[in-house]
Amino acid sequence: MERQTITSGQIKSFGYDYETEDLEIEFISGLIYRYLKVPLNTYEAFVEAESKGKFLNTIIKPSYQFYKVDEEKKEEEKNE
């Protein structure tokens, strides 16, 4: 999944898979989390949000399942 880099206090980059509706967030710390089945309209609201960190914490985290993406999985996806 391609991610776009942003300037944020918490988030380094984010990407969205339109087929699976998965939102991937890379944090400044280097950790990457994938939020599952995030509807397109929610993703678009996230993109437009003035504070993406606040939107993530108040709208996305409480509403959608997520998991931590490990380094091996990231490398596998790069090679696909």
C-alpha positions as CSV (number, residue, x, y, z in Angstrom):
1,M,0.0,0.0,0.0
2,E,1.4,3.4,-1.0
3,R,1.4,6.0,1.7
4,Q,1.7,9.7,1.5
5,T,4.0,11.6,3.9
6,I,2.5,14.4,5.9
7,T,3.7,16.9,8.5
8,S,2.1,16.0,11.8
9,G,3.0,15.7,15.5
10,Q,1.9,12.0,15.5
11,I,1.6,10.7,12.0
12,K,4.4,10.3,9.5
13,S,2.4,8.9,6.6
14,F,-0.9,7.3,5.6
15,G,-2.4,5.2,2.8
16,Y,-5.7,3.7,1.8
17,D,-6.6,0.6,-0.1
18,Y,-9.8,1.3,-2.0
19,E,-10.6,-2.4,-2.6
20,T,-10.3,-3.6,1.0
21,E,-11.1,-0.2,2.6
22,D,-8.0,-0.5,4.9
23,L,-6.4,2.6,6.2
24,E,-2.7,2.3,7.1
25,I,-1.1,4.8,9.4
26,E,2.7,5.1,10.0
27,F,3.5,7.0,13.2
28,I,6.5,9.2,13.8
29,S,7.7,6.4,16.1
30,G,8.0,4.1,13.1
31,L,5.1,1.8,14.2
32,I,2.5,1.1,11.5
33,Y,-1.1,0.2,12.1
34,R,-3.8,-0.9,9.7
35,Y,-7.4,0.0,10.4
36,L,-9.9,-2.3,8.8
37,K,-13.0,-1.6,6.7
38,V,-12.8,2.2,7.1
39,P,-15.5,3.5,4.7
40,L,-14.3,5.8,1.9
41,N,-16.3,8.8,3.3
42,T,-14.5,8.4,6.7
43,Y,-11.1,8.2,4.9
44,E,-12.0,11.3,2.9
45,A,-12.9,13.1,6.1
46,F,-9.6,12.0,7.7
47,V,-7.7,13.4,4.6
48,E,-9.6,16.7,5.0
49,A,-9.2,16.9,8.8
50,E,-7.2,19.9,10.1
51,S,-5.8,17.6,12.8
52,K,-5.3,14.1,11.5
53,G,-4.1,12.9,14.9
54,K,-7.2,14.2,16.6
55,F,-9.4,12.6,13.9
56,L,-7.6,9.3,14.3
57,N,-7.9,9.3,18.1
58,T,-11.6,10.4,18.3
59,I,-13.2,8.8,15.2
60,I,-11.1,6.0,13.7
61,K,-9.4,4.3,16.7
62,P,-12.7,3.8,18.7
63,S,-14.7,2.7,15.7
64,Y,-12.6,0.3,13.6
65,Q,-10.6,-2.9,14.3
66,F,-6.8,-2.5,13.7
67,Y,-3.6,-4.4,14.0
68,K,0.1,-3.6,14.1
69,V,1.9,-4.2,10.7
70,D,5.2,-6.0,11.4
71,E,8.4,-5.4,9.4
72,E,8.2,-8.8,7.5
73,K,4.8,-8.0,6.2
74,K,5.8,-4.5,5.1
75,E,8.7,-6.1,3.1
76,E,6.5,-8.7,1.5
77,E,4.1,-6.0,0.4
78,K,6.9,-3.9,-1.1
79,N,7.9,-6.9,-3.2
80,E,4.5,-7.7,-4.6
